Amino acid sequence: MIDILVNNLEFFPTGLVYVVLGILVLFIAKVVQDFFTPYKIGDQLSQKDNVALGVSISGYYLGVIVVFLGAVYQPLTVIRDDGIGFTSTFGLEVVEVGLYALVGIFVLNLARIVVDRLVLYEFDVKNEVIENQNIGAGAVELGVYISVGLVIAASIAGSGGSDSTPVIDSVIRSAAFLIFGMLVLVLFTIFYEYTTSFSIHEQLSQQNISVGVALSGNLIAIGVIVFKAVFGEFIGWSEGIIGFLVFAIIGFILLYVVRVVVDLVLLPGTKVSEELAKDRNLGVGFIEGSVVISVAMILNFAI
């Protein structure tokens, strides 16, 4: 019994190092975001009580931690010795995780700007979140941050290859699949709007929170599927691209079918599109978002 307890506690000291590192990464992420934003975040949250910005920043921090976990997962190896796990190799791993996370934070901020302009291209997202305090737009930003974080995490953790793989090759693969993943997020948003009976931009410009929540859930769901498509050992370009396209296409179809099922099975007698667009039913928005994310997670773990 004591041996089992000792074996379980043996990994806590090294685990706590990553907890501290994660908190440090969040602090650095805050500093980086302050640098990228032309407004004072503290004033918006404390003085103007900007809920929309609070929702958006919540997604940002979640996206940062997703990237951090992708960095932790890739280089982490279990090394056991007579001490408590603080070996020179472990120290190098911590440094490597920190560097991956820092790069991921900068990429997350840049990629979010690009995706924002392509996903919500009909209006200024910053103006909606800051000036209009549009919670629906803030919810979409939350989904964008988390989905982009998932794509970055998969690109980092899935850069794959053996220890002898040149660093430049891993960087090229990560960058390529990151771009592919961003493209899927943008195309999925277009597909989502095409398969709904309302205009996303029109509804969001009217501060329809339910539509923002539903779209946010769908973005996170496709992000989970893209994570599955990118994550894993890299075998070759043709195999990697074909596998990525297969998962992307399956994801588009699956999430559309799930939305139909929500209409017919989970919410019989109601039409989700009308509940979202006309009645602005926030509960339905949360249900659609949670169901598509759940199905995407099942696909992720089952295949």
C-alpha positions in Angstrom: 0.0 0.0 0.0 2.8 2.4 0.9 4.7 1.6 -2.2 1.6 2.4 -4.3 1.2 5.7 -2.5 4.9 6.6 -3.0 4.7 5.7 -6.7 1.7 7.9 -7.2 3.2 10.8 -5.2 6.5 10.5 -7.0 5.3 12.5 -10.0 3.7 15.3 -8.1 6.8 17.5 -7.7 7.5 17.5 -11.4 3.8 18.0 -12.1 3.8 21.0 -9.9 6.6 22.5 -12.0 4.3 22.4 -15.0 1.5 23.9 -13.0 3.7 26.9 -12.1 4.9 27.1 -15.7 1.3 27.1 -16.9 0.5 30.1 -14.6 3.6 31.9 -15.8 2.5 31.2 -19.4 -0.9 32.7 -18.7 0.8 35.8 -17.3 2.9 36.2 -20.4 -0.2 35.6 -22.5 -1.8 38.6 -20.7 1.2 40.8 -21.4 1.2 39.8 -25.1 -2.5 40.4 -25.4 -2.1 43.9 -23.8 0.5 44.6 -26.5 -1.7 43.5 -29.3 -4.8 45.5 -28.2 -5.1 49.3 -28.6 -7.4 49.6 -25.5 -6.9 49.0 -21.8 -8.3 45.6 -20.9 -8.4 46.4 -17.2 -10.5 49.5 -17.7 -12.9 47.7 -20.0 -13.5 44.9 -17.5 -13.5 46.8 -14.2 -14.8 50.3 -15.1 -17.1 49.5 -18.1 -18.1 46.0 -17.0 -17.6 44.8 -20.5 -19.1 41.3 -20.5 -18.4 40.7 -24.2 -14.7 41.3 -23.6 -14.7 39.1 -20.6 -16.2 36.2 -22.6 -13.6 36.8 -25.3 -10.7 36.8 -22.9 -12.0 33.7 -21.2 -11.7 32.0 -24.6 -8.2 33.5 -25.0 -6.9 32.0 -21.7 -8.5 28.6 -22.5 -6.9 28.7 -26.0 -3.5 29.5 -24.4 -3.8 26.6 -22.0 -4.8 24.3 -24.9 -1.6 25.4 -26.7 0.4 24.9 -23.5 -0.9 21.3 -23.1 0.0 20.6 -26.7 3.5 21.8 -25.9 3.6 19.7 -22.7 2.4 16.6 -24.4 5.0 16.5 -27.2 8.3 16.6 -25.5 7.3 15.2 -22.1 8.9 11.9 -21.2 8.9 10.1 -17.9 12.3 9.8 -16.4 12.6 8.1 -13.0 15.6 8.2 -10.8 16.5 7.9 -7.1 15.5 11.5 -6.5 12.2 13.2 -7.1 12.4 13.5 -10.9 14.4 16.8 -11.2 17.0 15.6 -13.7 18.9 17.6 -16.3 16.7 16.1 -19.0 13.6 17.2 -17.2 15.0 20.7 -17.0 15.5 20.8 -20.7 12.0 19.5 -21.3 10.6 22.3 -19.1 12.5 24.9 -21.1 11.4 23.3 -24.4 7.7 23.4 -23.3 8.1 27.0 -22.3 9.5 28.0 -25.7 6.8 26.0 -27.6 4.2 27.8 -25.4 5.6 31.2 -26.1 5.7 30.7 -29.8 2.1 29.3 -29.6 0.9 32.4 -27.7 2.2 34.7 -30.5 0.8 32.5 -33.2 -2.6 32.4 -31.4 -2.8 36.2 -31.3 -1.8 36.6 -34.9 -4.0 33.7 -36.1 -7.0 35.0 -34.2 -6.7 38.4 -36.0 -6.6 36.6 -39.4 -9.4 34.2 -38.6 -11.6 37.1 -37.2 -11.3 39.0 -40.4 -12.2 36.0 -42.5 -14.9 34.5 -40.2 -16.7 37.7 -39.3 -15.7 39.7 -42.3 -18.7 41.9 -42.6 -18.0 44.0 -39.5 -15.2 45.1 -37.2 -15.0 42.5 -34.4 -13.0 44.8 -32.1 -15.6 47.6 -32.5 -18.4 45.1 -31.7 -16.8 43.8 -28.6 -15.4 47.0 -27.2 -17.7 49.8 -28.4 -21.0 47.9 -28.7 -20.2 45.3 -26.0 -21.7 42.7 -28.2 -21.8 39.5 -26.2 -22.6 37.4 -29.3 -19.5 38.6 -31.0 -17.6 38.0 -27.8 -18.9 34.4 -27.8 -17.7 33.9 -31.3 -14.3 35.2 -30.3 -14.2 32.7 -27.5 -14.9 29.9 -30.0 -12.2 31.2 -32.4 -9.6 31.4 -29.6 -10.3 27.8 -28.5 -10.5 26.3 -32.0 -7.3 28.1 -33.1 -5.6 27.0 -29.9 -6.6 23.4 -30.7 -5.2 23.7 -34.2 -1.9 25.1 -32.8 -1.7 22.5 -30.1 -2.2 19.7 -32.7 0.4 21.3 -35.0 2.9 21.4 -32.1 2.2 17.9 -30.6 1.7 16.3 -34.0 4.8 17.6 -35.6 5.9 14.1 -35.0 8.9 12.2 -36.6 11.8 10.6 -34.9 14.4 12.3 -32.7 16.7 12.5 -35.8 14.1 14.5 -37.7 15.6 17.9 -38.6 14.1 20.8 -36.7 13.4 22.7 -39.9 11.3 19.8 -41.2 9.2 19.7 -38.0 8.7 23.5 -38.2 7.6 23.2 -41.9 5.1 20.5 -41.1 3.7 22.3 -38.1 3.3 25.6 -40.1 1.7 23.7 -43.1 -0.9 21.9 -41.0 -1.5 25.1 -39.0 -2.4 26.9 -42.2 -4.6 23.9 -43.3 -6.4 24.0 -40.0 -7.0 27.8 -40.2 -8.4 27.3 -43.7 -10.8 24.6 -42.4 -12.1 26.9 -39.7 -12.9 29.6 -42.2 -14.5 27.2 -44.7 -16.5 25.6 -41.9 -17.9 29.0 -41.0 -19.0 29.6 -44.6 -20.5 26.1 -44.7 -22.3 26.8 -41.4 -23.9 30.0 -42.7 -24.8 28.3 -46.0 -26.6 25.5 -44.1 -28.6 27.8 -41.9 -31.7 29.8 -42.8 -30.3 33.1 -41.3 -27.4 35.4 -41.9 -24.8 35.0 -39.1 -23.4 38.5 -39.6 -26.9 40.1 -39.6 -27.9 38.3 -36.4 -24.6 39.1 -34.6 -24.8 42.7 -35.7 -28.2 42.8 -33.9 -26.5 41.4 -30.8 -28.1 38.0 -31.0 -26.2 36.1 -28.3 -27.8 32.7 -29.0 -26.5 32.7 -32.6 -23.0 33.7 -31.2 -23.1 30.8 -28.7 -24.2 28.3 -31.3 -21.5 29.3 -33.8 -18.9 29.3 -31.0 -19.8 25.8 -30.1 -19.6 24.7 -33.7 -16.2 26.3 -34.1 -14.9 24.5 -31.0 -16.3 21.3 -32.4 -14.6 21.6 -35.8 -11.4 22.6 -33.9 -11.6 19.3 -31.9 -12.0 17.4 -35.2 -9.1 19.3 -36.8 -7.0 18.5 -33.7 -7.7 14.8 -34.4 -6.8 15.2 -38.1 -3.5 16.9 -37.4 -2.4 15.1 -34.2 -0.3 12.0 -34.4 2.9 10.7 -35.9 3.8 12.2 -39.3 4.3 9.4 -41.8 4.5 11.3 -45.1 3.0 14.3 -46.9 0.6 12.4 -49.0 -0.7 10.3 -46.1 -0.9 13.3 -43.8 -2.8 15.5 -46.3 -5.2 12.7 -47.3 -5.9 11.9 -43.7 -6.4 15.5 -42.9 -8.9 16.0 -45.8 -10.8 12.9 -44.8 -11.3 14.1 -41.2 -12.2 17.6 -42.4 -14.9 16.4 -44.8 -16.2 13.9 -42.2 -16.3 16.7 -39.7 -18.3 19.0 -41.9 -20.9 16.3 -42.7 -21.0 15.0 -39.1 -21.6 18.3 -37.5 -24.3 19.2 -40.0 -26.0 15.8 -39.3 -25.8 16.5 -35.5 -27.6 19.8 -36.0 -30.3 18.0 -37.8 -30.5 15.4 -35.0 -30.8 18.1 -32.4 -33.8 19.4 -34.4 -35.5 16.1 -34.8 -34.6 14.2 -31.6 -33.3 16.3 -28.8 -35.7 19.3 -29.4 -38.7 17.8 -31.2 -41.5 20.2 -32.1 -39.1 23.1 -32.4 -37.0 24.4 -35.2 -33.5 25.3 -34.0 -32.9 28.0 -36.6 -36.1 29.8 -35.6 -35.3 29.5 -31.9 -31.9 31.0 -32.5 -32.7 33.7 -35.0 -36.3 34.8 -34.2 -36.7 33.9 -30.5 -33.1 34.4 -29.6 -33.4 31.4 -27.4 -30.0 31.3 -25.5 -30.8 27.9 -24.1 -31.1 26.4 -27.5 -27.8 28.0 -28.5 -26.1 26.3 -25.6 -27.7 23.0 -26.3 -26.6 23.0 -30.0 -23.1 24.1 -29.0 -22.7 21.4 -26.3 -24.0 18.6 -28.4 -21.7 19.3 -31.4 -18.7 19.6 -29.1 -19.7 16.3 -27.4 -20.0 14.5 -30.7 -16.7 15.9 -31.9 -15.0 14.7 -28.6 -16.5 11.2 -29.1 -15.1 11.1 -32.7 -11.7 12.3 -31.3 -11.5 9.5 -28.7 -13.2 6.7 -30.6 -11.1 6.8 -33.8 
